[in-house]
Amino acid sequence: MRIPKEVLRRRLRNFQERLNKEQIDAIMLRTLSSFKYFTGIKWLRPALLIPAEGEPIAFVVKGEEELFREKSSVKEVETFVEVSELMAKVSGIIRNQGYRIVGLEYGTERDAYILFYEMFKRLNPSVKIVDVSKIISKMRLIKDKYELEAIRKASEVASKVIGKLIKIIEPGLSETEIAAEAYRELYKLDSEEPHVYVNVGPHPRVHAEPFKDIVVKEGVLVSVTIGADYNGYYANVARTIFVGRLTPLAKRVLECVKEVYREALRMMKVGVKFMDVIRGLDRIYAKYGLTDHRVIGYVHGVGLQVEETPITTIVPAHRMMGIEPYMALALVHSPIMVEGLGQAKEEDTFIVSEDGYLNKITHVN
């Protein structure tokens, strides 16, 4: 088991205390990252029933139960051979236990489909369904020492790979060729589910899944972002290079990126709201005449997901959150987007220390 059993038991107890406080009888968990949070293992088609009292029950495909029990902290296991059997077993347990209020984690992850929500609702018409995503995200927001150590190890992998990658970028390479080299190195270093984004200019894209027919040429920016994982926990790092002789526009964009990065670090302290930092960074974008080219929001959390709460570029409400000790954060996440040039960003992973300052854990040579 990758995470000590006592850590997983402590998480379970804390969560069950919160369920009782909210008068929720049980939750049916389908999101992979939270499944890993409570079981200590990733598993295709995650399904975990956590009652407010008693032991959780995992549902796995028939034939997988022995390996699952070996790898997981959960020993109560039900098997199924098709989705209808899974849903019938879950609904049967809910009826037999008399659960009246059941939580689901509303999310966008694989297997957290609206289809399953509708099936669950139809099979359990007398059950009140509530969203428990805020409860779980609040627990996962502050990392324990085991999580922080895994994120540090992931950061070593991410740093090593991107350090190699930016040295090989040259005209003629496609985005997929650059990504392929990154994935090769990441898997060699035991990253199990890495994420690689490559944006070769001149056309900027925020989330740049690599294209085979976009090729590096002189006079453009090339931005690479890597999310490396260790035991399921991620670290993020991004770097940007300009190919060819530096132009005045490219120089201005890259200088702005550097100054935004420095200002974000200067302002980030415990108690400061992310929105206050966003306003401070906007003054720098304005100074360089690039306000209309920036993406709003600059930071996101890292952990069991490569991008998790707080996600200031996607969820406006997260911008009003404050910085707390033992958060793991990636910044500056938002790029500058300039048509004809590409996108530029510099991003590293940090851990907020107990005394309230950011400790950088990705170091690129």
BELTA-V194910 format. One record per backbone hydrogen bond with DSSP energy under -0.5 kcal/mol. NH is the residue of the N-H (numbers start at 0). CO is the residue of the C=O. If there is no record, write none. Layout:
# BELTA-V194910
nh=NH co=CO
nh=NH co=CO
This chain:
# BELTA-V194910
nh=6 co=3
nh=7 co=3
nh=8 co=4
nh=9 co=5
nh=10 co=6
nh=11 co=7
nh=12 co=8
nh=13 co=9
nh=14 co=10
nh=15 co=11
nh=16 co=12
nh=17 co=13
nh=18 co=14
nh=19 co=15
nh=20 co=16
nh=21 co=17
nh=22 co=19
nh=23 co=18
nh=24 co=22
nh=24 co=100
nh=25 co=100
nh=26 co=49
nh=27 co=102
nh=28 co=26
nh=28 co=47
nh=31 co=109
nh=34 co=30
nh=35 co=31
nh=36 co=32
nh=37 co=33
nh=38 co=34
nh=39 co=35
nh=47 co=28
nh=48 co=56
nh=49 co=26
nh=49 co=47
nh=50 co=48
nh=51 co=24
nh=56 co=48
nh=57 co=75
nh=58 co=46
nh=59 co=57
nh=59 co=77
nh=61 co=79
nh=63 co=60
nh=67 co=63
nh=68 co=64
nh=69 co=65
nh=70 co=66
nh=71 co=67
nh=72 co=38
nh=76 co=74
nh=77 co=57
nh=79 co=59
nh=84 co=81
nh=85 co=81
nh=86 co=82
nh=87 co=83
nh=88 co=84
nh=89 co=85
nh=90 co=86
nh=91 co=87
nh=92 co=88
nh=93 co=89
nh=94 co=90
nh=95 co=91
nh=96 co=92
nh=97 co=93
nh=97 co=94
nh=98 co=93
nh=101 co=127
nh=102 co=25
nh=103 co=129
nh=105 co=103
nh=106 co=104
nh=111 co=108
nh=116 co=112
nh=117 co=113
nh=118 co=114
nh=119 co=115
nh=120 co=116
nh=121 co=117
nh=122 co=118
nh=123 co=119
nh=126 co=123
nh=127 co=99
nh=128 co=126
nh=129 co=101
nh=131 co=103
nh=131 co=129
nh=135 co=131
nh=136 co=132
nh=137 co=133
nh=138 co=134
nh=139 co=135
nh=140 co=136
nh=141 co=137
nh=142 co=140
nh=142 co=325
nh=147 co=143
nh=148 co=144
nh=149 co=145
nh=150 co=146
nh=151 co=147
nh=152 co=148
nh=153 co=149
nh=154 co=150
nh=155 co=151
nh=156 co=152
nh=157 co=153
nh=158 co=154
nh=159 co=155
nh=160 co=156
nh=161 co=157
nh=162 co=158
nh=163 co=159
nh=164 co=160
nh=165 co=161
nh=166 co=163
nh=167 co=163
nh=167 co=164
nh=168 co=164
nh=171 co=215
nh=172 co=169
nh=174 co=210
nh=174 co=213
nh=175 co=210
nh=177 co=173
nh=178 co=174
nh=179 co=175
nh=180 co=176
nh=181 co=177
nh=182 co=178
nh=183 co=179
nh=184 co=180
nh=185 co=181
nh=186 co=182
nh=187 co=183
nh=188 co=184
nh=189 co=186
nh=190 co=185
nh=194 co=226
nh=196 co=224
nh=197 co=207
nh=198 co=222
nh=200 co=198
nh=200 co=220
nh=203 co=201
nh=207 co=205
nh=208 co=206
nh=213 co=210
nh=214 co=212
nh=215 co=172
nh=218 co=242
nh=219 co=216
nh=220 co=340
nh=221 co=240
nh=222 co=198
nh=223 co=238
nh=224 co=196
nh=225 co=236
nh=226 co=194
nh=227 co=225
nh=227 co=234
nh=229 co=232
nh=232 co=229
nh=233 co=302
nh=234 co=227
nh=236 co=225
nh=237 co=346
nh=238 co=223
nh=240 co=221
nh=242 co=219
nh=243 co=241
nh=250 co=246
nh=251 co=247
nh=252 co=248
nh=253 co=249
nh=254 co=250
nh=255 co=251
nh=256 co=252
nh=257 co=253
nh=258 co=254
nh=259 co=255
nh=260 co=256
nh=261 co=257
nh=262 co=258
nh=263 co=259
nh=264 co=260
nh=265 co=261
nh=266 co=262
nh=267 co=263
nh=268 co=266
nh=269 co=355
nh=270 co=322
nh=271 co=268
nh=273 co=320
nh=274 co=318
nh=275 co=272
nh=276 co=272
nh=277 co=273
nh=278 co=274
nh=279 co=275
nh=280 co=276
nh=281 co=277
nh=282 co=278
nh=283 co=279
nh=283 co=280
nh=284 co=280
nh=285 co=281
nh=286 co=282
nh=287 co=283
nh=288 co=285
nh=289 co=284
nh=292 co=289
nh=293 co=289
nh=293 co=290
nh=294 co=334
nh=299 co=329
nh=300 co=307
nh=300 co=309
nh=301 co=327
nh=302 co=304
nh=307 co=300
nh=311 co=298
nh=311 co=309
nh=313 co=310
nh=314 co=310
nh=315 co=313
nh=317 co=314
nh=318 co=314
nh=318 co=315
nh=319 co=316
nh=320 co=317
nh=322 co=271
nh=325 co=351
nh=326 co=323
nh=328 co=326
nh=328 co=349
nh=329 co=299
nh=330 co=347
nh=331 co=297
nh=332 co=297
nh=335 co=343
nh=336 co=292
nh=336 co=334
nh=337 co=335
nh=337 co=341
nh=339 co=201
nh=340 co=201
nh=340 co=337
nh=341 co=201
nh=341 co=337
nh=343 co=335
nh=346 co=237
nh=347 co=330
nh=349 co=328
nh=350 co=358
nh=351 co=326
nh=352 co=350
nh=352 co=356
nh=355 co=352
nh=358 co=350
nh=359 co=357
nh=360 co=348
nh=361 co=348
nh=362 co=360
nh=364 co=362
